[in-house]
Amino acid sequence: MSIEVDGSLTLRPRPRVFEVLDALDALAGARKGIVSNPGDGAAARARAKAALDAAFGGRFTDDSLIHWGPKAARGIFDTAVASAGVVADDCVFVGEDPDERAVAREAGLRTAAHPVFTLAAIEGRPVSWSRIHLPQGRSLAELEAVAVINEVVPVHVAAGGLILAMTTARGVEALEQGGFTVQLQGQVEDTAAFLIRDDRPVEVPAALADASAEQRALVEADMRAFAAFTFVANELARSGRGGQAVVSLGPAPGGVYLAAASGVPVEKVHLEGAKPGHTERLLPDVTLLSRPGEPDAQGFVQGLAAASAFGAVGDAPSAATIGAVSTAITSPVIRDHVARISGVDPLVDGESWKVRSRDAASDDNPLVVDALAHRLHDLGFTVRLHRFTWRGRHLSNLEAEFPVEGSDGAVLVTAHLDSTADQGEYADEIGRPRPYDPAIDPAPGADDDGSGMAAVMAAAECLSAIVATGREPARTVRFVLFNAEEQGLVGSKVYARAAAAAGDSIAGVLQMDMIAGLQSDARGGRGAAGGARSVEIHAGSAVPGPAVDASNTLGDLVAGAIGAVAPDLTTQRLTGATDPAAGRSDHASFHERGWAAVAVSENFFDDTAPATGTRQYHKPGDTLDDRDHNTEYAAQIARGVTTAALTLVGL
């Protein structure tokens, strides 16, 4: 769902939804209704009804079965059942959010985690988490041909031919008849899937010294998965979430897949010694198998190789662009933006209120979204809020677009909007240690990712200034801030999934995640913190295919642009499946669907040498005035990324 600045809504049905609705229309006695929370007030409900009619014209005609309101308590479900005039067990609630499904089940309704499983819920057939294996020589396209016409919905595609999915017994039968191997791992019901990466070393037993490399790898994967699952389960038990809070779904790339019961805060568990981004929330998406972004990725590389019809696209940055970027993106500009979004200065000019936290669970988060949306609208962009639900809260990704008619694809300049300080130390009123509480604890997130947000805002201001001089890009440009990144890349996954479903064409994604951290003893060039002032460019992905080469090419362009505008920075090019940021920042959500994407950061993820990035990661000390926060360094990186983006769009 996207929301325009004027409040109007647009609903974009996901793939296979109309197929399910058509099947229900053919089912004798089936009636369809809506249970949704568009916000408070009659106006919000009227806008939601208009959007519903526009997207599903004629498919939800019984107003008595349309119910607006929060789904955090069973009342709205009881009312929905009463309006249908049947018993609760004759009703099915279809919803992705496991917390909402749990409430619906409390009210006696059957539930389905995806529209594809609606008929299964009607017939009382269970849906299971399943591990699907591609036999050697078989392709994802072959699997997709079977899955797309059966009760199969993938949630993650791993290297080596492993797919985690939701399936029914009918789906399993179809897969096995198609020659694929399926292992059932437990029922979905009110659970959500996660990938937990465990970076701790694993010591394979000496008895396997003479085993083949493949056997040793399998044993190591099993041991790592067991260790990661045991740690998470024990931590949840210690915090009062014992019992069947989590269930292992077997080994995953670098860790374990697990299913967590509704309300279980898996994203708050931090493995000792694990690298940043170790928790990834997995969302159902039928486009994971088809990877609709791959033609864009292939076209991106081929277009650059052929010098492209856009002329300047892919060439060295123009003098005019370098001049505009150097003027617009400066240390004071970055500092001003970071000051507003991290609580040093008021968020809005002329007002006194200051941001305390941008945590996804904080009431400040939507206020920041609203303020930045107005700023971007004032710059002349088409602004949309892409709304989604997380832990019962309405959150939004923020998109500002400069559309270009006839564009062969959009270039996205992105960062993540939310913050956290969950690795800080907190005490109650009598001094006892207590967990981080986003409702009361500050999470300024000046570096993570206030610096990336500031860079995106400055890049938007730069393009607005260029357009004001009469120059316009040859490709569409989008500036996007993703929410709930700290909760397992939720916002970017929602955005990329919607883009894939809508058939969007994306030329490339440039993500900035932490670009201001420069330890004080490294600022002069070389220092005790180790090495030159450097910037990491992450193109690596565990997802094979055209996006790999395209992301590497995109990384090369970013490196060249940084060299042109910030020659004193050293670029670290990190690629391949062993890239330490692979799957750990928002660019990964686009890799999953086949698009070219890179993440640019301070020297933080790469641990091959002493890092020079922030020492206040996920702590309340991540402030603008922290000794490791350097806005000139951030401005240099922002100028490089913006120059690359503007060059890609023909400026």
N, C-alpha and C positions, 0 to 999 in steps of 0.2 A: 504494500500500500504506500503510495506517495502522496504527500500533502503540498499543495502550492502555497505561496505566501498569502494568498487571499483566503486560505482555509479549505479550498475545494479539494476533493479526494479523487484519486484514480486507483482502481483495483485492477490488477493484472493476474488473471487466473494462471495457475501453474500448469505445466504439461500433465496431461491425462485427466484433468479435472472434468472437462466437458464429456470425455468418454465415460467417466463414472456417472455423471448426471444423466446422460442419455440412457445408461443401463438402469438407473433407478426409475426413469420415466417408463421404462418397459416392464417394470416389476409391479405386479398387481398390488394395489393398496399402499404403495410407498408414497410418503409425503415428505416434502423437504422444507426445512426452516433454517433460521439463522440465530445463533447466539454469539453476540459480539459486543465489544466495548469500544465504541468510537470516541469516548470522552463524555464529559458532563454537558448537560443542557440539550434543549430541543434542537438548537441550530446544528450541533454536532451530529445528532441523530438524523436530521433531515439531510445533511450532506452525505452521511454514510448510506442512507437509503437511495439517494440519487446516484451515487457511485455504484451501488449494488445493481440497480436497474440498468445502468449503462454497460456494465461489464457482463452481466448475466441475463440480459433482457428476456423477460418472460419465463424465467426458470424458478423464481421465488415469488410467486404471485399471492400467496396466502399471508396477508399481513398479521393474522392472528398467530402465526408461527414464527414471527420475527421478534426477537427479544434483544434489547440493548442494555448493556450494563456490565459491571465487573464480574469476573468468573472466579473470584477468590473464595466465595462461599456458595453453598449448595442452593441458596434461595432462587437464583435465576434458573437453575436447572429444574427445580421443583415446579416453578412457574411454567417452564417450557413443556414439561411433561403434562401438566394440567391442561395447557392449551391444546395439546394433541388429543386429549380425551382417551388416552390409553394408559396402561401401567408403564412404569419406568423401564422395565426390562424389555419393552417393545420399542424403546427409543435408542438411537445410536448417536453419540456425540463424536464428531470427527475433529480432532485438534492435535497439532504438533506438540504443544506444550504439555509435558508430563504432569506438571502441577495441576493444570486445568483438567486433564483427564482424570486425575485422582479425585478431584472434587466431584466431577460428573459421576464417577463410579460410586462415590459415597452416597450420591442421590439415587443410585440404583440403575443408572443408564449403562448400556454397553458403550465401549469406546473403540475408536480406531485412530492409530497414530499417523495415518496418511489416507487421503481419499481412496487410494488403490485398495485399501483393506476394508472399505465400507461393507461390501457384500459379505466378507468373512465375518465381520462383527454381527451383521444381521442373522447370519446362519450359525453363529456361535463357534466359529472356527478360530483357533488361536493363531497369533502371529509370533514368529520367533526371530531372534538374532541368529544370523547364519554367516558362516565363513565359506565363501565360494572360491574355488581354485580353478584357474585356467590351465588346462592341459598344455603341454609344450606344443607350440605351433598354432594354438588357437588365439584369437584376438578379442579385444574388448568389443569391437564391432559385432562379432559373432555372438558374444554374450548379450550385448544390448538388444540384438534382434529377438532373442528369446525373452529377455526380461521385460521389454517394453509392452509385450502383449500378455503378460502374466502377472501374478501377484508377487512381484519382486521390486523392491526399492533399495538401491544402494545408499550407504552413508559414508563409505570411505573406500578409495582405491589405492592400494599399496603397490610398490614395485614388486616384481617377482610373481605377478599373477594372482594376488590375494585381494579379495573384495569382501568387505564387511557389509551386510545387507539385512533388511527385514524381509522375511518371506513367510508364506503360508505353506502348508503341506502340498497344496496344488502347485505353488510356485516351485517348490523343491522338486516335485515330480517332473515338471516341465524342464527344469534345469538339468536334471539327471538324464532325461531322455535326449537332451541336446548335447550330452557328452561332458557335462561339467560336474565336478565333485562338490558336494555340499555337506558341511558339518553344522548341525544345530547346536546352539549354545544356551538356550533358555528363552522364555517368553518375554516379549516386549512389554506388554501391559502398560504400566505407568512409569517406565524407566526411560532414561536418556543415555546415549552412548558417548564415551570419551576415549581419546587416545592419550595415554600417560607415558611420556618418554622418560627413561631412566638412564642418565649419563654415567652412572657409577660403574667402575670396572667390574667385570665378571671373570672369575677364575674357573675355567673349565677343569673338571677332575683329571688328575694325572692318568687315570685309567684309559682316557680317550686320546692319549698322546699319539697313538698309531692310527687313529680313526681318520677317515677322509675329511677334507675341508668342509664338505657339505654336512656330514654328520656332526662335526664340531659346531658348525654354525647353528644347526637345529637345537643342539643341547644348550648353547649359549643363549639363544632366543628364549627357550623355555625357562632357563634360570633367571634371565633378566625380567621376563614377564611375571614370574612367581615373586621375585623380590619386590618389584614395583607394586603389584597388587597387594602383597602382604603389608607393605608400608602404608599404603593408602587406607586399607581396611583397619589397620591398627590405629592410625591417627583419627579416623572417624569414630572408632569405638571409644577412644580416649575423650573425644569431644561430646560423647553422649549419643552418637549415631551408630550404635552397634547392630547386631543381628544381621539381617539381609540388606544392609544399606547399599552394598555394592556386590556385583558378581563379575567374575572374570569371564571375558569373552575370548581369551586366548592371546598368544603372542601377537604383537604389532611391531611395525618398524621402529626399532630402538626402545621398545617398551611393551605395554600391554593395552589391549582394548578392554574396557569394562563398561558395564551397565549400572547406572546409579538410580536408585529409587527417587521418586518425586521429592523435591525439597532437600536432597542431600547435596551439600555445597562442596563438591569434588574440587572445584577450581580454587578453593581456599587451602587445599592441602599442598604443601611444598616439600618435595623430596629433598633430603639432605644431599647437598653436592650437585643437585641437578642444575642445568643451565637454564637461562630465562626461556619462557615460552614452552615449558615442558607439558602443559595441559592444553589439549585441543578438544573443543566441543564438536561433535559430529552431527550434521544435520542431514535429513533425508533429501535426496535430490536425484531425480531420474536422469539429469543431464551429465552426471559424473561419468557415465559410461560412454556417452557420445562425444564428450569434450567439444562442445560447439565452437570454442575459441580457436581450435587448431587451424582452420582456414585463414583466420586473421593472422595467426603466428607465421604461417607459411608465406602469406602475402607480405608481411612486414619484412622478412628477410629478402624475399625476391624483389620487393620494391626498392629496397636500399641497393641491392646488387645492380639493379637496372637503372639506378639514378632517379627513378620515380617520375611520374608526370607532374609532381609538385615542384620540381626543380630544386628548390633549396632544402627540401625535406631530406635529411640524412647527410647533407653537406656540412662543412665546418660552420660554426656559428658565425652569423653576419656581424659586422661591426656595429650596425644599428641595434641589433638585439643585445649584444654585449654592453653597449652604452646604456640602453634602457634598463637592463637588469642591474648594472652597477649603480645606477642612480636610485632605483626603487628599493633595492634590498640591501640595507645597511645594518650595522650593529644597533644603532638607536631604534630603527624600525622593528627589528626582531625583539629588542628589549621591551619596547612599548607593548607589543602583542603579548609577550610572555607575562609581563606585569599584570595585564588585565585578566588573563585566564588562569593565573596562579594565585591571585589574591593580594598582590602587592598594591595595585591601584584598583579603583572601582571598575567594574566590568563595562559599564556604560557611562559615557561622558555626562556630567551634570548630575549624576546620582552618587549616593554614598555607599551603596551595597557592594561588598567584595566577595569573590568566590572563596569558599573554604575547601571545597573538594569537587572533583569532576568524576568521582567514583560512580559506576553505573547504578549503585544503590543509594546515591546521595540525591537529595532534593535540588541541589545546585546544578546537577547535570543538565536537565532540560532548559534551565535558565541560560546556561552558556550556549546551548544549541540555538535558542531563540535570538539571543543577542548577535551571534555571528551570522545567523541567517539574514537578519535585517542589514547588517553591515555589507554582506555580499550582494544583497538585493540593491542596495544603494549604489554599488559599484557598476550596476547595469547587467548583472547576470540573471539568468533564469534559475530560480532557487526552488529546490524541492526538499522536503523531509521524507525520508524513507523509513516508515515506522515499523517496529517489530516489538514483540513482547519477550521479556527476559525476567524470570523469577517473579512474574505477576506485575511487572512494571512496564509502562510504555516508554520505550527508548526510540531514538531516531538517529539514523545516519543523515548527514547534511551534505547536499550536493548543490554546487553552483555551476551552471553550464553556459558556455558561449557556443551556441549551435552554429554550424556551418552547413548550408544546403549543399548536397552533393558530396559531403565528406565520406571518405572511404573507411572511416573509423575514428573513434574518439581517443585522445590521449588524456589519461587520468593522472593528476598530481594529488597525492593523498597523504594522510597521516591518521593516527587514531586519536579520538577526542577524549576518551575517559582516562582516569588516573586511578592509582591505588597507593596505599601506604601500609600494606598488610605485612610487611617485613620489619616494621618498626616495633618498638617495645612500649607497652602501655600498662598502666596500673590503675586500680580502682581507687575509691576515695580513702581507703586505709592502706594503700601501697601494695596491694597484692597484684601480681601479674594478671592481665586479662587479655582476651583477643582483641584485635583491631575491630573497631566499630565504625563503619562508614557514615553512620548517622551523626556521630559527634566528633570523630577524629579528623584532623586535617590531612588532606592528600593533595598538596599543591601541584605535584607532577610538572615542575617547571621544565625539566629535561625530558621526562617520559610521560606524555609526549607533547608537552607544551611547546617544546622547541620545534617539533615537526609541524604542529598546528600553526605556529607563528610563521613558519616558512611557507605553508600553503596559503595563508592569508596574504603574506607579502607577495607571493607569486601571482595571486589573483589581482592585487592592486597594481602590479607591474603590467599585466595584460590589459587591464582597464585603461591604464595610462597610454599604452601603445595604441589601443583602438581609438582613443581620443585624438591621436595625431593623424588618423586616417588609414593606418595600416591594419589589416585584418588577417587572421590565420586562414590557412587553406584546409585545416582539419578542425573538427569539433574539439573543444577543450573542456574538461570537467575538473573542478576542484572538489575533492570529496574528503570528508572527515568521518571516520568509522567509529561507532560506539561499541562498547562492551568488548574491546580487544583483549582486555585483561581477564576476561571471563572465558577465554578459549577461542578468540577470533570470531566471536558470534556475529558482530555487526557486518564485517567484511564478507563472511560466508552468506549471510542473508542478502547482501547487496549483489554479490557475484552470482548467486543462484537466481535472483530476479532478473539480472542482466542476461543470463543464459536463456531463461525462459522467454524473455521478450525478444530474443534474437538480436540483441545489441551487437554492434561491431566495435571492438576495442583494439586499437593499434598497439597500445602499450600502457603499463601502469608503473608509475614512479612513486614508490612509498618512502616516506621519511619517518624513521622511528628512532628517536633519540639522536640529536645532532649537535647538542651544546656541551656535552660532557668532555672536558679537557682538564686533566689533573694539573694543578697549579705548577708542579715541577716539570711539566712537559710543554708548557706554553711557549717557551723560547725556541723551540725547534727540537733539540734533543736534550733529554734530561734523565733523571734517575728513574722516572716512570717507564722509560724504555722506548727508544726509537723516535722517528720523526713524527711530526703532527700528521696524522693519517685519517683517512675516511674509508670505511668499508662499503663495498658495493656487492650486494648479495644477489646472485642470479640463480643459485643452486636450487634444485628441486628433486624430490624423489619420484616425481611424476614424469615418466618418459614421454617422448613424442616431440612434435615440432616446437612446442613451447620451450624446450631446453635450448635449442639453438637460437631461437628468437630472443629469449631472455638474456643469453650471453651477448648477442649482438646489441641489445638494448643497454646492457651494462657497459659495453665498449663505448657506446655513444655518450653515456653519462661520464665515464672516465675522461673522454676527450673534452667534454664541455667543462669539467672541473679543471682540467689542465689549462684550458683557455682563460678562465676567469679567476682561478686560485692556484697558480703554478707552484706555490710553496707547500701545498698539501700533497701528501703521498697517497695514492689510491691503492687499496688492497682489493683485488678482484677475487671473489670467492664464488666458485661454481661447483656443479656436480652434486650428487646426493650427500656428500660429506660436508657440504657447506654448513657451518654451525648455526645459521639462521634458517635453513631449509625447514619449511613447515611451521616456523615460529613467529612470523609476523604476518601482517595482513596481505602482503603480496602472494602468500601461499594460497589464498582463497581463489586467486585468479589462475595460478598454475594448475589447480585441481580441474579447472574447466578448459584448459588448453591455451590460455592467453599469455603473452609475453609480459613479464613483470620483474621488477627488481626492488629490493629494499636497500636504502642508503642509511648508514648510521655512523656514529662516532666509533672509535676503536673500542668496541665493547664485546661483541660476540666472539671474535677470533682470539683464542687463548694460546696460540702458538708462541706468543711473546707477551711480556707483561702489558696488560691493557692500560690505556690512558683515559678511558671513559669514566663516567661518574662513579663515585663511591656511595651514592645515596639512592641507589636503585630500589624502588618500591618502599621508600622510607619518607617520613614527614620532613626530613632534612633536604629533600629534593626541591630546593627553592631557587629563586632567581639570584639571591645573594650568596648561595653556596660557593665555596672557593673553587669547586670544580665546574661551575657554570660559566661558559664563555660565549657571549653573544656574537662577538666578532667571528669566532670559529664557526658558529652556527650560520652566520650570514654568508660566510665563504661557501659552505656546503649548499646552502639554499640557493645561492647564485648559480652554482654549478648545475644543480638539478633543474632549476627554472630555465636556464639557458638550453639544456638538453631538451626540455619539453617544448619550448618555443621554437627551437630548430626543427623538431619533429613535426610541428604543425605549420611549417613553412614561413616562419618569421625570421 
